[in-house]
Amino acid sequence: MNWVVNNLDVIAERTLAHLALALPPIVLSFVIALPVGWLANRRRWLRTPLLSASGLLYAIPSLPLFVVLPIIIGTGIRDPLNIVVALTLYGLALMVPSAADALQAVDPRVEDAATALGYRPVSRFFAVELPLAGPTLLAGLRVVAVSTISLVTVGAVLGVPSLGLLFTDGFQRGIVAEVVAGLVVTVALALALDGLLVALGRVLMPWSRSPRTRLTDAPADQSAAAQGEPDAVADPDAASDAQPAGRRGADA
């Protein structure tokens, strides 16, 4: 605990560096996955290859990818850009299937109605399809966000600053508090980002909120009927027909 108190500035610095590496891949994977998911639905013959290729991206081991990327894109092995590109690929592996499924779930009748109202394909996508697919897209983005926050720590093996350096430094120096601090802050950061996305979704997509059912007192006649008292709701004509025969004869 003393180590944490004495190194709060180091933890804050590593947290900011962690966020700087995590946020760009989350945004990029979401932006890139939308047109890819749209294309997978519009060109049915491309759906299976695109979704299969995106799924295979997640099967690539992270450390070899971090080592190979500098050769491909011409950067240094400790360049933060390598982490951003690698995590964007992993984000696409999760986000492309979510985007394709979310856009596929939009009712075709709604699309036809929007076309009949004069919406062109691009405006219909942004004004109709994207809002309706929003809740499912948000669910996929939350998974990408939490996964990316976790994977950023692997970059510490290459010496890229992040919360992962608390793990490697703590193991090398035998400081358990440093390792625990890195773990706790990483989990807290993932939970905070997930909560922020949920709050943002409620603000941007109010139609996705589930309506709350309010219990009200039932009317007196419904209460009586529910309690098995048929006389409270009996038909007056039926009641008159049920009078004794002698009484009806006397009235006549």
Buried (B, 14 or more C-beta within 10 A) or exposed (E): EEBBEEBEEBBEEBBEBBBBBBBBBBBBBBEBBBEBBBBBBEEEEEBEEBBEEBBEBEEEEBEEBBBEBBEEEEBEEBBBBBBBBBBBBBBBBBBBBBBBBBBBEBEEEEBEEBEEEEBEEEEBBEEBBBBBBBBBBBBBBBBBBBBBBBBBBBBBBBEBBBBBBBBBBBEEEEBEBBBBBBBBBBEEBBEEBBEEBEEEBEEEBEEBEEEEEEEEEEEEEEEBBEEEEEEEEEEEEEEEEEEEEEEEEEEE
